[in-house]
Amino acid sequence: MSNTRLETLKRICKQFPFQAYESIDNNRLAVYAIKLLQVSRIPVTQEALAVTLFLLFPRKFSLVGFEEYPDAERVHRTLLQLGPKWRNWATGNTHIGFSLNKNGELVYEQVDYALKNPSKNIVAPRRRTPKPRTRDPDQEIKEIEGTSLFKEYINGKRNNFSEFAIWELLRSYPYAPKETLRDRIENMLECAKLAERGDITEFLKWVKKEFSKVFD
């Protein structure tokens, strides 16, 4: 049985060359994908966006180690960042779908122009060193276990920590972007789950609660 919607997505989603979107962040690329589906009158579901982003921008939205498949989890995290609490470029959720607000429409126009004129690099004039998309879970766990915060936690200490403790764990610094810190703790939690370390998972959940001001 043919998948009509998939066939439609393959028809309307023309892959961009990597150099056209290399310097554009994933949030803006997701805005472009939402608009494309809206214009094409295709329900803007998370699943449709996962396929659309993969077809348009495979180098950024393919599954690590299995590049022929889309990374749905990466798309999910990206869509969360478009909401009112973060970027405020889109509304909706995985149940009702997504749509751009006025801010998102302005971003779309910028991204559309940038994709058509990649040499002008107007979306992201400041280039940053890309972060690794994945880490070795075992190495991550080893580093967590070596922090003073974890050592004190397993020894029963639950309060009066020095400020250094949380920054050592996150490998960050005060006044770092909240978005970066939230991504960091979520990546650590993902590694703990992949390593099947329930004790580390519980520790990181405790960290999120105990140091909530760091992430909120």
Sequence and secondary structure as in RCSB ss.txt:
>XXXX:A:sequence
MSNTRLETLKRICKQFPFQAYESIDNNRLAVYAIKLLQVSRIPVTQEALAVTLFLLFPRKFSLVGFEEYPDAERV
HRTLLQLGPKWRNWATGNTHIGFSLNKNGELVYEQVDYALKNPSKNIVAPRRRTPKPRTRDPDQEIKEIEGTSLF
KEYINGKRNNFSEFAIWELLRSYPYAPKETLRDRIENMLECAKLAERGDITEFLKWVKKEFSKVFD
>XXXX:A:secstr
   HHHHHHHHH     HHHHTTS HHHHHHHHHHHHHHTT    HHHHHHHHHHH HHHHEETTEEEEE HHHH
HHHHHTTSTTTT  EEEETTTEEEE HHHHHHHHHHHHHHH GGG  S  S      S   HHHHHHHHHTSHHH
HHHHTT  S   HHHHHHHHT  TT  HHHHHHHHHHHHHHHHHTT HHHHHHHHHHHHHTHHHH 
